[in-house]
Amino acid sequence: MNKVHYWLLLKIAEMPKVFIYGIGLVIALALMLGAIVTAVWLDQSRIAQRHDTALRIFQSVTAEGVDLLNQLAGQDDLNCSDRGLVSLNAHLLGTRYLREIGLLDHERRLICSTSLGPLSVPIKGNYPVQITRSGVEMLVNVPLTMAGKKQAATIIQRPRVNVVISPFATDDLYTSSDVVWLSTTDGLFVLHTRVDSKKIPRMKARAERLTSSRFLWRGLSYELVSMTPGLDVVLQTQRSLLNIARQDLLLLALFAGTLLIAVLTVGTITPYVLRLSGLVKRIGFLCDDAHLMLLYQPVFDLQTMRPMGCEVLARLKEKDKIWSPDQMIPAIVDAELERRFDHAVMRKAIRELAVHFPRREEGKFSIALNCFPKSIDANRLVPLLKNALQASERDDFEICIEVTEHSLSSELIGDVQQLKSQGFLIAVDDFGTGYSNLKSVTQLSPDLLKIDGSFVYELEGDTVRSNLIPEIVRIAIAVNAQTVAEGIEKMEQVELLRAEGVRYGQGYALGRPMDVAAFVVFMTSFQ
């Protein structure tokens, strides 16, 4: 899990804009999907309600027609006389959806009707009879003249009699869906359609596979098929997102709102993602051996011009990126990982030098380790350093703990004295740049005072800072400490420092920071 967490943070750092806009895009897509689903659900609800209404109408129409046919079929006195037609009209007046009643002869020819009266010549229509699954005989799309208008009528019949359904009822049915199917003994038959005839076979195949109402997604459109058990009609409607958008402003409004929310989201998450991309969020994963890159800068005895030790400088390596102190130190402090970082540097430095650096025959080799103020805890440092030295099996190493002058406080005195009592050296780093006085330095009782490089840089000029070097040397003598000059960039500075009584020095003129392999080669050249 930690590896996944670190990998994610690293990717955010490498591509913050991708994550910012990516999150915005994901939210926009999610909201758009939600908008689409909402719009489709509302549209489907309207279509389903329309289907349900049409199915109820058809059920009422067929029930009314079948009931009337059953009544008439049981009467023996049906005839085309004026009295017989009056009786038929009386039956017709009691219906809601039926417009005409006709009587048939034994050959199913129309011989009279309530609207045409008796016919001199029986009419035999050549219209196929559709027998529904419930056994109702229907003729569909029969051209009739009703109320002076030619209309396609739907007729329900049985021997001797038929009824014509009102076009108003069938119009409500036909406008409710794209395709209205009649369920017959031979399969589905098209009662009415508003779609391209080329689509009919595929729509029919899908509808025939269903046994109940179904909502189906089809790419960027949906299809709603509605049916009722025992009812001989099936309604089928297709709706595309484009059609919904054209007819429903809600979808467009939802899309506009989605884009606005996505823009606001990007603005909201940008600071958070940028914080996640900062080194401080990953620094906890980098304070280990795998990411620590140690450099060793030699420290010279200016009297003999031979190296007597080194200062350990730490960098963090993250893939191909090297984090310098000015970048990594603020992150370490912000994450409160000072102690963990220092401990990792100490263990690795002692282990690396023990493996690669040849044993010295005479004298001790000094290893200067920089410490954050929070790391100056004798109860933790003493066992850590002793265990590391014991594991290295080196008795020619001496450890010097460097404390910056800025961090000097009375709270450190006890821990520093305990470290000194255990044989560790103490150095005050960047001396002269802080506000310590002789009293605080005396209480600390350091072994070394390190003169900040800014004093050495101005050494050749007659400046206030350069004139402070002799004063620092006098302070060191007063507290029984030696001085180390940092930042020596010219060999001429060595002579001047030596003349001022400075004992040790380090800087590019003497030796640059090097990895352990180069450092060993460099040190070997002085043997």
Secondary structure, DSSP 8 states (H G I E B T S, - for coil): -HHHHHHHHHHHHH-HHHHHHHHHHHHHHHHHHHHHHHHHHHHHHHHHHHHHHHHHHHHHHHHHHHHHHHHHHT-S---SSHHHHHHHHHHHHT-SSEEEEEEE-TTS-EEEETTTEEEEEEE------EEBTTS-EEEEEEEEEETTEEEEEEEEEETTEEEEE-HHHHHHHHTTSSEEEEEETTEEEEEEE-S-GGGHHHHHHHHHT-SS-EEEEETTEEEEEEE-TT-SEEEEEEEEHHHHHHH-HHHHHHHHHHHHHHHHHHHHHHHHHHHHHSGGGTHHHHSSTTTEEEEEEEEEETTTTEEEEEEEEEEEEETTEEE-HHHHHHHHHHTT-HHHHHHHHHHHHHHHHHHHS---SSS-EEEEEE--GGG--HHHHHHHHHHHHHHHT-SSEEEEEEEEGGG--HHHHHHHHHHHHTT-EEEEEEETSS---HHHHHHH--SEEEE-HHHHHTTTS--TTGGGHHHHHHHHHHTT-EEEE----SHHHHHHHHHHT--EE-STTT---B-HHHHHHHHHTT-
